């Protein structure tokens, strides 16, 4: 997985007491990247170069 946004160790830390499937981090990473891309589009549509929480 190149240029991952999600840190696998942090997922395991948060999912204490649960097993985490090998493909979970990859799927979560793709969702996170899409959320970021969508937030950037919203910021641009509003004439901003700053991505804010409200863009999510």
Residue pairs with C-beta under 8 A, 6 or more apart in sequence:
1 25
1 26
1 29
4 25
4 29
5 29
5 32
5 33
5 36
6 25
6 28
6 29
6 32
8 20
8 25
11 20
11 24
11 25
11 28
12 20
35 56
36 51
38 55
38 56
39 51
39 52
39 55
39 56
40 51
40 55
42 55
43 49
43 50
43 51
43 52
43 55
